[in-house]
Amino acid sequence: MGEDQPIETHSAEFSSANYGIVMYQKTGLVFYYLKDYLGEELFDQCMHAYFEEWKFKHPQPEDMRSVLEKTSGKDLSWLFEDLIQTTNHVDYKISSVKRSKTGTLVTVRNKGQVNGPIEVNLYKGDQIVETKWAEPGKNKRTLEFSTSDPDAARIDASKDIPEMYRNNNGWHKKGLFGKIESIKMEFLIGDNEPDKTNLFWSPIIAANYYDKFMIGAVFHNNGIPFNRFQYLIAPMYSFGRGMASGIAELSYTSLPKTTFKTSQFGLSVKSFKDSDGYADKFNGAYVALSPYWTAKLGQRKKAGPFSHSIRVQGILKYNVNNGMEMDYSGGFVKYSGDLNFPDHQFNYQLREDYVDGPTTNMVRFTSEATYKFRYLKNSMQRWVEIRGFFGFSDVFASPGTATYPYAMSLSGTDGAQDLFYEDYYFGRGVLSGIWSQQRAENMGGFKSSAWYGSTADWMATSNIYWQLPIPKIGVFGAFCDLGVFSNGVSVNSAVNTGIGVRFGKVFGLYLPVWMSKELNDSFGNSRYAEKIRFTLKLNPFNGDLKIGNLL
């Protein structure tokens, strides 16, 4: 949501996903809406008049609007100004259904941003017995029907209106308040039916170093079209913990007309085992509560190459050790901007973190910028990526307190440094072995698994990743990382080079070829396999995972 573009967008400016979805599917839905409103006969008259007046010529959208309005006698500003020129969304709601002396009064309300016509159908049993249209106008409109005592009322029973949310489209005589639809359970995923409360489910298995094998079920309502309120609950029995582990994600999304393209409030809950240093396997676990607000900034006008967003997220982290005890709390604010052209992409991020614990406080500011250039543009499309990072922090810790989790890392955060639980790690607190080699693509950005380069002072790095021009295989690349950092006493530097394998922004595997002496010496007598790093960014529920990130 919030990623769509106006129908009246130049073809070269469409994203790869929107080119097909908006240009063809959304445009078709919009004109089906018009056809349903005008009726097939009048719609055909409008199309014939348009063809006769503009055949063998080059009409513009305003020319089409002029002919259609003249022929139909209707004001079609809702179509040409809202649905075609902007990304304003359609959302109509049945507010009330009441008896009248002559039949039934149905009040409908416009909850969206397109003040268009609204079709209302009345039912007796499963049959539509009467249909009326509320003409474009006020946000609240009342229609009078001759049918008395209907069993149900529904907006757009034929589903020709391109509406975002349909779970407020109905009323039925039976049931709680006439608005709560019966629950329909469905395996895995499906469409959110307007006359049902869909509950999707699936068995689920998972594993990590501490929980070992986990088995359970996931329940959610993330179907198509999206719901404003979305939830996902996945309880699992942990064989390593001897009790339940799992996650829960709750969010409410709105699509404001001004200031924000989308606005989402949510709560992420995670509870897993992260230590095996306790005699009782029930202990050594955590519960992390992360409330957040994220928004895509901007107006719903013609889409441009620039987009930006903001995210505010908190953290309440508890340790499970014969009960729950507070470990720390905190939050961060992140602002991101993107400038996208067909052959050039630029992204920048500004972020400030704060953590408050019983023995440690941390304040950190980071900034990064990434420029991507497509150096091969024909059948074999390949990119060069150049990234710069700078960060500084202050950590205030009681004597004897370990400060590593609060430090910036040259090689990106590991599980212990993921203070806000933004990613999933196979071994969140593991210090050796393959699971300790998982890092996130952030902070210093070195494609390394080294502990060298952790600092609570300041750090500056530059990273280059070049997709290799191998025909038909675009997953291989070469990288070079350069960095300097202060350990509070001296300034140190590091260089790292190698070969990488990337699958979008989800998975990366990095094999070192040459690194500077200090970085290499930090591995001691480690085998080559222990110097390999991998990245797995799989947080589809409230993170940045999008279709484009998989490509």
C-alpha positions in Angstrom: 0.0 0.0 0.0 1.2 3.5 -0.8 3.3 2.2 -3.7 0.8 2.7 -6.4 1.1 5.5 -9.0 -1.6 7.6 -10.8 -3.0 6.1 -14.0 -1.9 9.3 -15.8 1.8 8.6 -15.3 4.3 8.5 -18.2 5.1 4.9 -19.0 8.8 5.5 -18.4 8.1 6.6 -14.8 6.1 3.5 -13.8 7.8 1.0 -11.5 8.2 -2.5 -12.8 5.3 -3.7 -10.6 3.0 -0.8 -11.3 3.6 -0.9 -15.1 1.3 -3.9 -15.4 -0.9 -3.4 -12.3 -1.7 0.3 -12.8 -1.5 0.8 -16.5 -3.6 -2.2 -17.4 -5.5 -3.7 -14.5 -6.3 -0.5 -12.5 -7.2 1.4 -15.7 -9.6 -1.4 -16.7 -11.2 -1.4 -13.2 -11.8 2.3 -13.3 -13.6 2.2 -16.6 -15.7 -0.9 -15.4 -16.7 1.4 -12.5 -17.8 4.1 -15.1 -19.7 1.5 -17.2 -21.5 0.1 -14.2 -22.5 3.7 -13.1 -23.7 4.8 -16.6 -25.2 1.5 -17.7 -24.0 -0.4 -20.7 -26.2 1.4 -23.2 -25.1 5.0 -22.2 -21.5 3.9 -21.8 -21.5 2.5 -25.4 -23.0 5.8 -26.6 -20.2 7.7 -24.9 -17.5 5.5 -26.4 -19.0 5.7 -29.9 -19.2 9.5 -29.7 -15.6 9.6 -28.5 -14.4 7.4 -31.4 -16.3 9.4 -34.0 -15.0 12.8 -32.8 -11.3 11.8 -32.3 -10.7 9.0 -34.9 -7.4 9.5 -36.7 -6.4 12.3 -34.2 -4.4 12.5 -31.0 -6.7 13.1 -28.1 -5.6 14.0 -24.6 -7.4 12.9 -21.3 -9.2 16.3 -21.2 -10.6 15.6 -24.7 -12.0 12.3 -23.6 -13.6 13.9 -20.5 -15.2 16.6 -22.6 -16.9 14.0 -24.9 -18.0 11.7 -22.1 -19.5 14.5 -20.0 -21.3 16.0 -23.0 -22.8 12.7 -24.1 -23.7 11.4 -20.6 -24.8 14.7 -19.1 -22.8 13.7 -16.0 -20.0 15.5 -14.0 -17.1 13.0 -14.2 -14.6 15.0 -12.2 -14.4 12.1 -9.7 -13.1 9.9 -12.5 -10.7 12.2 -14.4 -9.4 14.3 -11.4 -9.3 11.7 -8.6 -9.1 8.2 -10.1 -6.9 9.0 -13.1 -4.7 11.9 -12.0 -4.0 10.9 -8.4 -3.7 7.8 -6.1 -6.7 8.9 -4.0 -8.4 5.7 -2.9 -12.1 4.6 -2.9 -13.7 3.5 0.3 -17.5 3.6 0.8 -19.3 2.5 3.9 -22.9 1.6 4.9 -23.6 3.7 8.0 -27.1 2.7 8.7 -30.2 0.8 7.4 -33.6 1.9 8.8 -37.2 1.3 8.0 -39.3 4.2 6.6 -43.0 4.6 6.0 -42.6 3.6 2.3 -39.7 1.2 2.5 -36.1 1.4 3.6 -33.6 4.2 4.1 -29.9 3.3 3.6 -27.3 5.9 4.6 -23.8 5.6 2.9 -20.7 7.5 3.8 -17.6 8.2 1.9 -14.6 7.1 4.0 -12.1 7.5 1.2 -10.8 10.3 -0.9 -12.9 9.9 -4.1 -16.3 11.4 -4.0 -17.8 9.2 -6.7 -21.1 7.5 -7.3 -22.1 4.6 -4.9 -24.1 1.6 -5.9 -26.3 0.1 -3.2 -28.0 -3.3 -3.5 -30.8 -4.7 -1.3 -31.2 -8.4 -0.8 -34.1 -10.8 0.0 -32.3 -14.1 0.8 -29.6 -14.5 -1.7 -31.3 -12.4 -4.4 -30.8 -8.7 -5.3 -34.3 -7.2 -5.3 -33.5 -3.5 -5.7 -30.5 -1.4 -6.8 -29.9 2.4 -6.6 -27.0 4.7 -7.2 -26.1 7.6 -4.9 -24.9 10.4 -7.1 -21.5 12.1 -6.5 -21.8 14.8 -4.0 -21.7 15.0 -0.2 -19.7 12.6 1.9 -22.9 11.4 3.5 -25.9 10.4 1.4 -29.2 8.7 2.1 -31.1 6.5 -0.5 -34.8 5.6 -0.2 -35.8 2.2 -1.4 -39.3 0.8 -1.9 -38.3 -2.6 -0.5 -39.4 -3.1 3.1 -37.6 -5.3 5.6 -34.6 -6.4 3.5 -32.4 -9.2 4.7 -29.2 -7.5 3.7 -27.8 -4.4 2.0 -24.5 -4.2 0.2 -22.4 -1.7 -1.7 -21.3 -2.8 -5.2 -22.4 -6.4 -5.1 -20.8 -6.9 -8.6 -17.4 -5.6 -7.3 -17.0 -3.2 -10.2 -15.9 -0.3 -8.0 -12.1 -0.4 -7.4 -12.4 -0.2 -3.7 -9.5 -0.6 -1.2 -11.5 -2.0 1.8 -14.7 -3.9 1.4 -15.3 -5.2 4.9 -17.5 -2.1 5.7 -19.6 -2.5 2.6 -22.4 -4.7 4.1 -25.2 -4.8 6.5 -27.4 -7.8 7.3 -30.4 -8.2 9.5 -29.0 -11.0 11.6 -25.8 -10.8 13.6 -24.1 -8.4 16.0 -25.1 -4.8 15.0 -25.7 -6.0 11.5 -22.0 -5.4 10.7 -20.0 -8.4 12.0 -19.8 -11.0 9.3 -19.5 -14.7 10.0 -16.0 -16.2 10.3 -14.6 -18.2 7.4 -11.4 -20.2 8.0 -9.3 -20.8 5.0 -6.0 -22.5 4.5 -2.8 -20.5 4.0 -4.1 -17.3 2.2 -6.8 -16.0 -0.1 -9.0 -13.0 -0.8 -10.8 -11.0 1.9 -14.4 -11.6 1.0 -16.7 -8.6 1.8 -19.4 -10.8 3.3 -17.1 -12.9 5.5 -14.6 -12.4 8.3 -11.7 -14.3 6.8 -9.3 -16.1 9.1 -6.4 -17.7 7.3 -4.3 -20.4 9.0 -1.4 -22.8 8.2 0.8 -25.2 10.1 4.3 -23.8 10.7 7.7 -25.1 11.5 10.8 -23.1 12.5 14.2 -23.5 14.2 17.0 -21.6 15.7 20.1 -22.5 17.8 18.5 -22.2 21.2 14.8 -23.1 20.6 15.9 -26.1 18.5 12.9 -27.3 16.5 9.6 -25.5 16.8 6.2 -26.5 15.5 2.9 -24.6 15.7 0.4 -22.7 13.6 0.0 -19.2 12.1 -3.3 -17.3 12.1 -3.7 -14.1 10.1 -6.0 -11.9 8.0 -3.4 -10.8 5.5 -5.5 -11.4 2.3 -6.3 -9.4 -0.8 -7.5 -6.7 -0.7 -5.7 -5.6 2.4 -7.6 -4.9 5.7 -7.0 -1.7 7.6 -6.4 -3.7 10.7 -4.1 -6.7 10.1 -2.9 -9.3 12.5 -0.6 -12.3 12.4 -0.2 -14.6 15.4 2.2 -17.6 15.3 2.5 -19.6 18.5 4.9 -22.5 18.4 6.0 -25.2 20.8 9.8 -24.9 21.3 11.6 -28.2 22.1 14.6 -26.3 23.3 12.6 -24.1 25.6 10.0 -26.6 26.7 7.1 -24.1 26.2 5.7 -21.7 23.7 7.8 -19.3 21.6 6.6 -17.3 18.7 5.6 -13.9 17.2 2.6 -11.6 16.9 2.2 -8.7 14.6 -0.7 -6.2 14.9 -1.1 -3.1 12.7 -3.6 -0.5 11.6 -3.1 1.4 8.3 -4.8 4.5 7.0 -4.4 6.3 3.7 -4.6 10.0 4.5 -5.3 12.5 1.6 -2.7 15.0 2.6 0.8 14.9 4.2 1.1 11.1 4.3 0.5 8.6 1.5 0.2 5.9 4.2 0.3 5.9 8.0 0.6 2.7 10.0 0.6 2.1 13.7 1.6 -1.3 14.9 3.0 -3.6 17.6 5.5 -6.4 17.1 5.9 -9.0 19.7 8.6 -11.6 19.7 9.5 -14.3 22.3 12.3 -16.9 21.8 15.0 -18.5 23.7 18.4 -16.7 23.4 20.7 -18.5 25.9 21.4 -22.0 27.0 23.4 -21.0 30.1 20.6 -21.9 32.6 19.9 -25.3 34.3 16.1 -24.8 33.8 15.4 -24.7 30.0 12.4 -22.5 30.6 14.8 -19.7 31.4 17.2 -17.9 29.1 14.5 -16.4 26.9 13.3 -13.0 26.0 10.1 -11.1 25.3 10.5 -8.0 23.0 7.6 -5.5 22.5 8.1 -3.1 19.7 5.4 -0.4 19.1 5.9 1.6 16.0 4.6 4.2 13.6 5.7 4.4 10.0 4.5 6.7 7.3 5.2 7.4 3.6 5.4 11.1 3.2 4.0 13.1 0.3 0.8 14.2 -1.6 -1.4 12.1 -3.8 -0.7 14.0 -6.9 1.4 12.9 -9.9 4.1 10.6 -8.9 7.7 11.9 -9.1 11.0 10.1 -8.8 11.4 11.2 -5.2 9.8 9.4 -2.2 10.5 9.6 1.5 9.3 8.0 4.7 9.7 8.1 8.5 9.6 5.4 11.1 9.4 5.8 14.9 9.9 2.6 16.8 10.2 1.7 20.5 11.4 -1.3 22.4 10.6 -2.9 25.7 12.8 -5.9 26.2 12.3 -8.3 29.0 14.4 -11.3 30.1 12.7 -14.5 31.2 14.5 -15.9 34.2 12.1 -17.3 36.8 9.7 -14.6 35.8 10.0 -11.5 33.6 12.4 -8.7 34.4 13.0 -5.5 32.4 16.3 -5.5 30.5 16.1 -2.2 28.7 13.8 0.2 26.9 14.4 2.7 24.2 13.5 3.8 20.6 14.7 5.2 17.4 13.6 7.6 14.7 14.6 7.0 11.1 14.1 9.2 8.0 14.6 7.7 4.5 14.6 9.3 1.1 14.8 7.7 -2.4 15.4 9.2 -5.8 14.8 6.7 -8.6 15.5 7.0 -12.3 15.7 4.1 -14.8 19.5 4.0 -14.7 20.3 5.8 -11.4 19.0 5.2 -7.9 19.9 7.2 -4.7 18.9 6.5 -1.2 19.8 8.2 2.1 18.9 7.5 5.7 19.2 9.5 8.9 18.7 7.7 12.2 18.9 8.4 15.9 18.8 5.6 18.6 18.3 5.8 22.3 18.5 2.9 24.8 18.0 3.1 28.6 19.0 0.1 30.8 19.6 -0.4 34.5 23.4 -0.2 34.0 23.8 1.2 30.5 22.5 4.2 28.5 23.3 4.7 24.8 22.7 7.5 22.3 23.7 7.0 18.7 23.4 8.9 15.4 24.0 7.3 12.0 23.7 8.4 8.4 24.2 6.6 5.2 23.8 7.2 1.5 23.7 4.7 -1.4 24.1 5.4 -5.1 23.4 2.7 -7.7 24.3 3.0 -11.4 23.1 0.6 -14.1 26.2 0.1 -16.2 24.7 -2.6 -18.5 21.3 -1.6 -19.8 20.2 -4.1 -22.5 19.4 -7.8 -22.1 22.0 -8.2 -19.3 21.2 -5.5 -16.8 23.9 -5.0 -14.1 24.4 -2.4 -11.4 27.3 -0.8 -9.4 26.4 0.2 -5.9 28.4 2.7 -3.9 27.6 3.3 -0.2 28.9 5.6 2.5 28.2 5.4 6.2 29.1 7.6 9.2 28.0 7.2 12.8 28.9 8.3 16.3 27.6 7.3 19.7 27.9 7.8 23.4 27.6 4.8 25.7 27.4 5.4 29.5 27.9 2.1 31.4 28.5 1.1 35.0 32.0 -0.4 35.7 32.2 -4.1 34.6 29.2 -3.8 32.2 29.7 -5.3 28.7 29.2 -2.6 26.1 29.6 -4.7 23.0 25.8 -5.0 22.3 25.6 -1.2 22.3 28.6 -0.7 19.9 28.5 0.0 16.2 29.9 -2.8 14.1 32.2 -2.5 11.1 30.6 -5.8 9.8 27.0 -4.9 10.5 25.0 -5.9 13.5 24.9 -9.4 14.8 22.1 -10.8 17.0 23.5 -9.3 20.2 23.6 -5.9 18.6 20.1 -6.0 17.2 18.8 -4.0 20.1 15.4 -3.2 18.5 14.8 -6.8 17.2 14.4 -5.6 13.6 15.7 -8.9 12.2 15.6 -12.6 12.8 18.8 -14.5 13.7 19.5 -18.2 13.9 21.8 -17.7 16.8 21.1 -14.3 18.5 23.7 -14.7 21.2 26.0 -17.3 19.6 29.7 -16.5 19.8 31.2 -19.1 17.4 30.2 -21.4 14.6 28.2 -20.8 11.5 25.3 -19.0 13.2 27.7 -16.4 14.6 28.5 -15.4 11.0 25.1 -14.0 10.3 25.2 -10.2 10.0 22.8 -7.5 8.9 23.5 -5.2 5.9 23.8 -2.0 8.0 26.3 0.1 10.0 29.8 -0.3 8.6 28.6 -2.6 5.8 31.8 -4.7 5.7 31.1 -8.1 4.1 32.9 -9.8 6.9 32.1 -11.9 10.0 35.0 -10.3 12.1 34.5 -8.9 15.6 37.2 -6.4 14.7 35.9 -2.8 14.3 33.2 -2.6 17.1 33.2 0.9 18.5 31.2 3.0 20.9 32.9 6.1 19.5 32.7 6.9 15.8 33.0 5.1 12.5 33.1 6.1 8.8 33.1 3.5 5.9 32.6 3.2 2.2 31.4 0.1 0.4 31.4 -0.8 -3.3 29.4 -3.7 -4.8 29.7 -4.5 -8.5 27.3 -7.0 -10.2 29.5 -9.1 -12.4 28.6 -9.2 -16.2 28.0 -12.9 -16.3 25.3 -13.8 -18.9 22.0 -15.1 -17.6 23.3 -15.1 -14.0 22.9 -11.8 -12.1 23.5 -13.0 -8.5 27.3 -12.8 -8.5 29.3 -9.7 -7.6 32.6 -8.3 -6.3 32.9 -6.1 -3.3 35.4 -3.7 -1.7 35.0 -2.2 1.8 37.0 0.6 3.2 36.7 2.0 6.8 38.1 3.9 9.7 37.0 3.9 13.3 38.0 5.2 16.7 38.2 2.8 19.6 38.3 5.7 22.0 42.1 5.7 22.2 43.3 5.5 18.6 42.0 5.6 15.0 42.2 2.3 13.1 41.5 1.4 9.5 40.5 -1.8 7.6 40.0 -3.0 4.0 38.1 -6.0 2.8 37.6 -7.4 -0.7 35.9 -10.5 -2.1 33.1 -12.2 -4.1 29.4 -12.1 -3.2 26.2 -13.9 -4.0 23.0 -11.9 -3.6 19.4 -12.7 -4.0 17.8 -9.3 -4.0 17.9 -7.7 -0.5 16.9 -10.9 1.2 19.9 -13.2 1.2 23.6 -12.6 0.7 26.7 -14.8 0.9 30.2 -13.1 1.0 33.5 -14.9 0.5 36.7 -12.9 1.3 39.6 -12.7 -1.2 41.9 -10.2 0.5 41.7 -8.2 3.6 44.0 -5.8 5.5 46.4 -7.2 8.1 44.5 -5.9 11.2 41.2 -7.3 10.0 42.8 -10.7 9.0 44.8 -11.0 12.3 41.5 -10.5 14.3 40.4 -14.0 13.1 43.5 -15.6 14.7 43.9 -19.2 13.6 40.3 -19.4 12.2 39.7 -21.5 9.1 38.7 -19.8 5.9 35.1 -21.0 6.2 34.8 -19.0 9.5 35.5 -15.8 7.6 32.5 -16.2 5.3 29.6 -14.0 6.1 25.9 -14.4 5.3 22.9 -12.1 5.5 19.2 -13.1 5.8 16.7 -10.3 6.0 13.3 -12.0 6.2 10.9 -9.8 8.2 7.8 -9.6 5.9 5.4 -8.5 8.6 6.6 -5.0 9.6 10.0 -4.6 7.9 11.1 -3.4 4.5 10.5 -6.6 2.6 8.7 -5.8 -0.7 8.4 -7.5 -4.0 11.1 -5.3 -5.4 13.6 -6.5 -2.8 13.3 -10.1 -4.0 14.4 -9.1 -7.6 
